[in-house]
Amino acid sequence: MSDSTGPVWFKSGYSSAQGDDCIEVAVTDQAVHVRDSKDLELPHFAVGHLGWARFVKYAAHH
């Protein structure tokens, strides 16, 4: 969801407690945004909902 402050980012429940080597994801009406949690100043990328669903399905099986 998006508001005036921007997308709401979250980490996977599988992320380690140290928070290293993680990605963060923000879901909006238009896309799923992905960024590196170690350096929030780096640009993020966005992928469509269908593309994200295909990636998650692939990752779950490999």
ZAMI-674527 format. One record per residue: residue number from 0; residue in three letters; x, y, z of N, C-alpha, C, CB in turn. Coordinates in nm, 4 decimals. Glycine has a CB too. Example, Ala and Ser with C-alpha at 12.3 -4.5 7.8 and 13.67 -1.06 7.14 Angstrom:
2
REC resi resn      n_u      n_v      n_w     ca_u     ca_v     ca_w      c_u      c_v      c_w     cb_u     cb_v     cb_w
REC    0  Ala   1.3190  -0.5690   0.7800   1.2300  -0.4500   0.7800   1.3200  -0.3300   0.7800   1.1308  -0.4473   0.9046
REC    1  Ser   1.2850  -0.2250   0.7080   1.3670  -0.1060   0.7140   1.2900   0.0030   0.7870   1.4084  -0.0598   0.5725
This chain:
62
REC resi resn      n_u      n_v      n_w     ca_u     ca_v     ca_w      c_u      c_v      c_w     cb_u     cb_v     cb_w
REC    0  Met   0.0841  -0.1166   0.0000   0.0000   0.0000   0.0000   0.0889   0.1232   0.0000  -0.0958  -0.0004   0.1208
REC    1  Ser   0.0448   0.2296  -0.0580   0.1251   0.3506  -0.0669   0.0473   0.4674  -0.0076   0.1649   0.3798  -0.2136
REC    2  Asp   0.1210   0.5592   0.0537   0.0594   0.6808   0.1049   0.1538   0.7962   0.0801   0.0252   0.6682   0.2557
REC    3  Ser   0.1312   0.9102   0.1434   0.2126   1.0284   0.1171   0.3567   1.0113   0.1628   0.1520   1.1484   0.1849
REC    4  Thr   0.3853   0.9177   0.2504   0.5218   0.8954   0.2965   0.5946   0.7916   0.2116   0.5210   0.8518   0.4417
REC    5  Gly   0.5268   0.7296   0.1178   0.5892   0.6307   0.0321   0.5467   0.4902   0.0683   0.7387   0.6424   0.0394
REC    6  Pro   0.6039   0.3935  -0.0031   0.5642   0.2543   0.0210   0.6076   0.2056   0.1593   0.6234   0.1635  -0.0866
REC    7  Val   0.5375   0.1058   0.2101   0.5703   0.0451   0.3392   0.6569  -0.0775   0.3101   0.4395   0.0062   0.4210
REC    8  Trp   0.7822  -0.0737   0.3564   0.8786  -0.1799   0.3310   0.8753  -0.2829   0.4429   1.0197  -0.1222   0.3159
REC    9  Phe   0.8963  -0.4106   0.4080   0.9060  -0.5155   0.5091   1.0067  -0.6210   0.4656   0.7683  -0.5797   0.5344
REC   10  Lys   1.0599  -0.6925   0.5649   1.1532  -0.8020   0.5398   1.0797  -0.9343   0.5570   1.2763  -0.7941   0.6351
REC   11  Ser   1.1318  -1.0354   0.4950   1.0771  -1.1687   0.5086   1.0927  -1.2186   0.6511   1.1444  -1.2641   0.4113
REC   12  Gly   1.0014  -1.3007   0.6943   1.0135  -1.3666   0.8239   1.1307  -1.4626   0.8278   0.8860  -1.4404   0.8571
REC   13  Tyr   1.1873  -1.4967   0.7111   1.3032  -1.5848   0.7036   1.4337  -1.5085   0.7216   1.3044  -1.6581   0.5711
REC   14  Ser   1.4291  -1.3760   0.7301   1.5500  -1.2965   0.7479   1.6127  -1.3244   0.8833   1.5192  -1.1474   0.7335
REC   15  Ser   1.7444  -1.3150   0.8879   1.8133  -1.3392   1.0147   1.7934  -1.2221   1.1097   1.9632  -1.3634   0.9911
REC   16  Ala   1.8176  -1.2464   1.2364   1.8032  -1.1422   1.3378   1.9059  -1.0308   1.3178   1.8175  -1.2023   1.4780
REC   17  Gln   2.0206  -1.0630   1.2583   2.1245  -0.9621   1.2348   2.0834  -0.8630   1.1254   2.2565  -1.0301   1.1965
REC   18  Gly   1.9920  -0.9033   1.0387   1.9439  -0.8132   0.9347   2.0364  -0.7995   0.8159   1.9205  -0.6800   0.9923
REC   19  Asp   2.1423  -0.8806   0.8103   2.2352  -0.8696   0.6984   2.1893  -0.9589   0.5833   2.3785  -0.9075   0.7425
REC   20  Asp   2.2336  -0.9260   0.4655   2.2035  -1.0026   0.3450   2.0539  -1.0223   0.3238   2.2716  -1.1367   0.3514
REC   21  Cys   1.9776  -0.9183   0.3440   1.8325  -0.9266   0.3274   1.7862  -0.8314   0.2181   1.7605  -0.8949   0.4598
REC   22  Ile   1.6702  -0.8614   0.1674   1.6014  -0.7656   0.0823   1.4757  -0.7226   0.1556   1.5681  -0.8260  -0.0586
REC   23  Glu   1.4270  -0.6072   0.1165   1.2997  -0.5582   0.1677   1.2053  -0.5442   0.0492   1.3165  -0.4218   0.2443
REC   24  Val   1.0779  -0.5628   0.0746   0.9763  -0.5596  -0.0293   0.8664  -0.4623   0.0122   0.9182  -0.7015  -0.0553
REC   25  Ala   0.8147  -0.3897  -0.0852   0.6991  -0.3024  -0.0634   0.5999  -0.3289  -0.1763   0.7412  -0.1497  -0.0583
REC   26  Val   0.4768  -0.3564  -0.1409   0.3734  -0.3860  -0.2394   0.2841  -0.2634  -0.2553   0.2898  -0.5109  -0.1974
REC   27  Thr   0.2670  -0.2205  -0.3790   0.1753  -0.1111  -0.4100   0.0718  -0.1625  -0.5102   0.2523   0.0137  -0.4670
REC   28  Asp  -0.0232  -0.0799  -0.5435  -0.1234  -0.1193  -0.6424  -0.0600  -0.1459  -0.7789  -0.2306  -0.0109  -0.6549
REC   29  Gln   0.0482  -0.0761  -0.8099   0.1100  -0.0860  -0.9408   0.2152  -0.1956  -0.9529   0.1711   0.0434  -0.9752
REC   30  Ala   0.2898  -0.2244  -0.8442   0.4045  -0.3149  -0.8565   0.4509  -0.3632  -0.7202   0.5198  -0.2459  -0.9294
REC   31  Val   0.5479  -0.4536  -0.7246   0.6193  -0.4973  -0.6053   0.7600  -0.4380  -0.6161   0.6223  -0.6565  -0.5922
REC   32  His   0.8000  -0.3623  -0.5156   0.9296  -0.2942  -0.5140   1.0249  -0.3738  -0.4258   0.9160  -0.1467  -0.4630
REC   33  Val   1.1509  -0.3824  -0.4680   1.2512  -0.4606  -0.3958   1.3750  -0.3743  -0.3769   1.2862  -0.5926  -0.4719
REC   34  Arg   1.4329  -0.3788  -0.2536   1.5557  -0.3028  -0.2280   1.6477  -0.3820  -0.1352   1.5230  -0.1641  -0.1663
REC   35  Asp   1.7730  -0.3410  -0.1318   1.8752  -0.4008  -0.0459   1.8640  -0.3387   0.0926   2.0187  -0.3802  -0.1051
REC   36  Ser   1.8440  -0.4216   0.1941   1.8252  -0.3678   0.3294   1.9538  -0.3138   0.3912   1.7681  -0.4746   0.4192
REC   37  Lys   2.0695  -0.3490   0.3344   2.1971  -0.3012   0.3895   2.2263  -0.1569   0.3500   2.3111  -0.3909   0.3430
REC   38  Asp   2.1713  -0.1115   0.2370   2.1976   0.0243   0.1898   2.0700   0.0807   0.1292   2.3140   0.0266   0.0861
REC   39  Leu   1.9921   0.1465   0.2124   1.8615   0.1971   0.1705   1.8710   0.3141   0.0734   1.7822   0.2387   0.2910
REC   40  Glu   1.9908   0.3698   0.0556   2.0077   0.4804  -0.0386   2.0235   0.4321  -0.1829   2.1283   0.5637   0.0008
REC   41  Leu   2.0546   0.3036  -0.2000   2.0658   0.2493  -0.3357   1.9285   0.2491  -0.4013   2.1257   0.1056  -0.3340
REC   42  Pro   1.9250   0.2584  -0.5340   1.7958   0.2514  -0.6020   1.7317   0.1148  -0.5823   1.8119   0.2811  -0.7515
REC   43  His   1.6006   0.1111  -0.5866   1.5293  -0.0160  -0.5805   1.4740  -0.0462  -0.7199   1.4145  -0.0120  -0.4732
REC   44  Phe   1.4248  -0.1672  -0.7374   1.3599  -0.1988  -0.8642   1.2179  -0.2438  -0.8368   1.4380  -0.3077  -0.9419
REC   45  Ala   1.1385  -0.2393  -0.9402   0.9986  -0.2782  -0.9282   0.9661  -0.3805  -1.0360   0.9050  -0.1547  -0.9392
REC   46  Val   0.8772  -0.4710  -1.0012   0.8322  -0.5741  -1.0945   0.6801  -0.5846  -1.0804   0.9030  -0.7133  -1.0665
REC   47  Gly   0.6143  -0.6209  -1.1878   0.4699  -0.6361  -1.1835   0.4283  -0.7502  -1.0914   0.4157  -0.6596  -1.3231
REC   48  His   0.3043  -0.7480  -1.0496   0.2534  -0.8492  -0.9569   0.2643  -0.9911  -1.0142   0.1081  -0.8189  -0.9219
REC   49  Leu   0.2343  -1.0092  -1.1416   0.2440  -1.1410  -1.2030   0.3888  -1.1880  -1.2069   0.1849  -1.1389  -1.3445
REC   50  Gly   0.4806  -1.0998  -1.2432   0.6222  -1.1349  -1.2453   0.6733  -1.1724  -1.1071   0.7037  -1.0198  -1.3008
REC   51  Trp   0.6291  -1.1001  -1.0046   0.6693  -1.1320  -0.8675   0.6143  -1.2683  -0.8251   0.6209  -1.0226  -0.7705
REC   52  Ala   0.4897  -1.2953  -0.8574   0.4298  -1.4242  -0.8220   0.5049  -1.5391  -0.8887   0.2813  -1.4274  -0.8623
REC   53  Arg   0.5447  -1.5212  -1.0130   0.6214  -1.6245  -1.0827   0.7583  -1.6442  -1.0173   0.6384  -1.5879  -1.2312
REC   54  Phe   0.8234  -1.5358  -0.9792   0.9531  -1.5457  -0.9121   0.9401  -1.6201  -0.7790   1.0125  -1.4054  -0.8890
REC   55  Val   0.8421  -1.5850  -0.6977   0.8233  -1.6493  -0.5682   0.7942  -1.7984  -0.5862   0.7092  -1.5813  -0.4904
REC   56  Lys   0.7116  -1.8326  -0.6830   0.6827  -1.9735  -0.7096   0.8094  -2.0469  -0.7497   0.5763  -1.9874  -0.8194
REC   57  Tyr   0.8898  -1.9877  -0.8374   1.0157  -2.0486  -0.8791   1.1103  -2.0656  -0.7608   1.0821  -1.9642  -0.9880
REC   58  Ala   1.1268  -1.9608  -0.6814   1.2192  -1.9653  -0.5671   1.1762  -2.0686  -0.4637   1.2289  -1.8277  -0.5012
REC   59  Ala   1.0476  -2.0881  -0.4468   0.9990  -2.1843  -0.3494   1.0299  -2.3282  -0.3894   0.8506  -2.1675  -0.3306
REC   60  His   1.0499  -2.3499  -0.5176   1.0729  -2.4856  -0.5659   1.2196  -2.5140  -0.5958   0.9909  -2.5100  -0.6893
REC   61  His   1.3088  -2.4166  -0.5750   1.4515  -2.4375  -0.6074   1.5384  -2.4069  -0.4905   1.4940  -2.3523  -0.7249
